[in-house]
Amino acid sequence: MMERDKRAKSPPGWGKTVEKMKEEHDDEIDNPFALAWWMHNKGHKPHKKDAAAEFEDALASERVVERFHRALEG
């Protein structure tokens, strides 16, 4: 039987938020991973962006700029 990975994982896009919870609220939050999953399941959005979210935002803004330039040309 294979041993399961027991490390805690944050919800997608919540990595930086969990890190900040651990750094700034360690004495107040017992399990930042559980809190992040609860918030994610309730529909909350992370306030600190991880690298993947920042990349997605950059791509989206690049697409907006491209559309703007196309609109100016034609």
C-alpha positions as protocol buffer text, in pm:
chain_id: "A"
residue {
  index: 1
  type: MET
  ca { x: 0 y: 0 z: 0 }
}
residue {
  index: 2
  type: MET
  ca { x: 133 y: 344 z: -93 }
}
residue {
  index: 3
  type: GLU
  ca { x: 173 y: 602 z: 176 }
}
residue {
  index: 4
  type: ARG
  ca { x: -36 y: 915 z: 116 }
}
residue {
  index: 5
  type: ASP
  ca { x: 116 y: 1261 z: 112 }
}
residue {
  index: 6
  type: LYS
  ca { x: 28 y: 1413 z: 450 }
}
residue {
  index: 7
  type: ARG
  ca { x: 152 y: 1768 z: 384 }
}
residue {
  index: 8
  type: ALA
  ca { x: -107 y: 2043 z: 404 }
}
residue {
  index: 9
  type: LYS
  ca { x: -200 y: 2207 z: 74 }
}
residue {
  index: 10
  type: SER
  ca { x: -366 y: 2541 z: 22 }
}
residue {
  index: 11
  type: PRO
  ca { x: -652 y: 2594 z: -223 }
}
residue {
  index: 12
  type: PRO
  ca { x: -557 y: 2702 z: -576 }
}
residue {
  index: 13
  type: GLY
  ca { x: -439 y: 3063 z: -572 }
}
residue {
  index: 14
  type: TRP
  ca { x: -430 y: 3084 z: -192 }
}
residue {
  index: 15
  type: GLY
  ca { x: -59 y: 3006 z: -134 }
}
residue {
  index: 16
  type: LYS
  ca { x: 55 y: 3361 z: -58 }
}
residue {
  index: 17
  type: THR
  ca { x: -252 y: 3429 z: 158 }
}
residue {
  index: 18
  type: VAL
  ca { x: -177 y: 3119 z: 368 }
}
residue {
  index: 19
  type: GLU
  ca { x: 188 y: 3228 z: 401 }
}
residue {
  index: 20
  type: LYS
  ca { x: 78 y: 3572 z: 525 }
}
residue {
  index: 21
  type: MET
  ca { x: -167 y: 3412 z: 771 }
}
residue {
  index: 22
  type: LYS
  ca { x: 118 y: 3203 z: 909 }
}
residue {
  index: 23
  type: GLU
  ca { x: 357 y: 3500 z: 931 }
}
residue {
  index: 24
  type: GLU
  ca { x: 125 y: 3768 z: 1065 }
}
residue {
  index: 25
  type: HIS
  ca { x: -143 y: 3578 z: 1259 }
}
residue {
  index: 26
  type: ASP
  ca { x: 38 y: 3270 z: 1388 }
}
residue {
  index: 27
  type: ASP
  ca { x: -85 y: 3330 z: 1743 }
}
residue {
  index: 28
  type: GLU
  ca { x: -449 y: 3380 z: 1629 }
}
residue {
  index: 29
  type: ILE
  ca { x: -497 y: 3116 z: 1356 }
}
residue {
  index: 30
  type: ASP
  ca { x: -440 y: 2754 z: 1456 }
}
residue {
  index: 31
  type: ASN
  ca { x: -461 y: 2605 z: 1106 }
}
residue {
  index: 32
  type: PRO
  ca { x: -428 y: 2855 z: 820 }
}
residue {
  index: 33
  type: PHE
  ca { x: -470 y: 2579 z: 559 }
}
residue {
  index: 34
  type: ALA
  ca { x: -806 y: 2473 z: 702 }
}
residue {
  index: 35
  type: LEU
  ca { x: -918 y: 2836 z: 724 }
}
residue {
  index: 36
  type: ALA
  ca { x: -813 y: 2898 z: 362 }
}
residue {
  index: 37
  type: TRP
  ca { x: -1006 y: 2590 z: 241 }
}
residue {
  index: 38
  type: TRP
  ca { x: -1313 y: 2697 z: 440 }
}
residue {
  index: 39
  type: MET
  ca { x: -1295 y: 3047 z: 291 }
}
residue {
  index: 40
  type: HIS
  ca { x: -1239 y: 2906 z: -60 }
}
residue {
  index: 41
  type: ASN
  ca { x: -1541 y: 2675 z: -25 }
}
residue {
  index: 42
  type: LYS
  ca { x: -1755 y: 2968 z: 93 }
}
residue {
  index: 43
  type: GLY
  ca { x: -1663 y: 3166 z: -220 }
}
residue {
  index: 44
  type: HIS
  ca { x: -1409 y: 3405 z: -72 }
}
residue {
  index: 45
  type: LYS
  ca { x: -1119 y: 3522 z: -289 }
}
residue {
  index: 46
  type: PRO
  ca { x: -755 y: 3541 z: -176 }
}
residue {
  index: 47
  type: HIS
  ca { x: -614 y: 3888 z: -114 }
}
residue {
  index: 48
  type: LYS
  ca { x: -249 y: 3800 z: -169 }
}
residue {
  index: 49
  type: LYS
  ca { x: -172 y: 3683 z: -521 }
}
residue {
  index: 50
  type: ASP
  ca { x: 54 y: 3389 z: -587 }
}
residue {
  index: 51
  type: ALA
  ca { x: 275 y: 3360 z: -895 }
}
residue {
  index: 52
  type: ALA
  ca { x: 10 y: 3180 z: -1104 }
}
residue {
  index: 53
  type: ALA
  ca { x: -252 y: 3447 z: -1034 }
}
residue {
  index: 54
  type: GLU
  ca { x: -6 y: 3725 z: -1113 }
}
residue {
  index: 55
  type: PHE
  ca { x: 80 y: 3553 z: -1442 }
}
residue {
  index: 56
  type: GLU
  ca { x: -290 y: 3519 z: -1532 }
}
residue {
  index: 57
  type: ASP
  ca { x: -345 y: 3889 z: -1457 }
}
residue {
  index: 58
  type: ALA
  ca { x: -48 y: 3982 z: -1674 }
}
residue {
  index: 59
  type: LEU
  ca { x: -183 y: 3775 z: -1963 }
}
residue {
  index: 60
  type: ALA
  ca { x: -528 y: 3930 z: -1927 }
}
residue {
  index: 61
  type: SER
  ca { x: -387 y: 4284 z: -1931 }
}
residue {
  index: 62
  type: GLU
  ca { x: -172 y: 4198 z: -2232 }
}
residue {
  index: 63
  type: ARG
  ca { x: -485 y: 4081 z: -2417 }
}
residue {
  index: 64
  type: VAL
  ca { x: -663 y: 4405 z: -2330 }
}
residue {
  index: 65
  type: VAL
  ca { x: -373 y: 4612 z: -2465 }
}
residue {
  index: 66
  type: GLU
  ca { x: -367 y: 4404 z: -2786 }
}
residue {
  index: 67
  type: ARG
  ca { x: -741 y: 4458 z: -2836 }
}
residue {
  index: 68
  type: PHE
  ca { x: -696 y: 4830 z: -2775 }
}
residue {
  index: 69
  type: HIS
  ca { x: -420 y: 4853 z: -3036 }
}
residue {
  index: 70
  type: ARG
  ca { x: -629 y: 4657 z: -3288 }
}
residue {
  index: 71
  type: ALA
  ca { x: -922 y: 4891 z: -3226 }
}
residue {
  index: 72
  type: LEU
  ca { x: -698 y: 5193 z: -3289 }
}
residue {
  index: 73
  type: GLU
  ca { x: -565 y: 5044 z: -3613 }
}
residue {
  index: 74
  type: GLY
  ca { x: -894 y: 4948 z: -3764 }
}
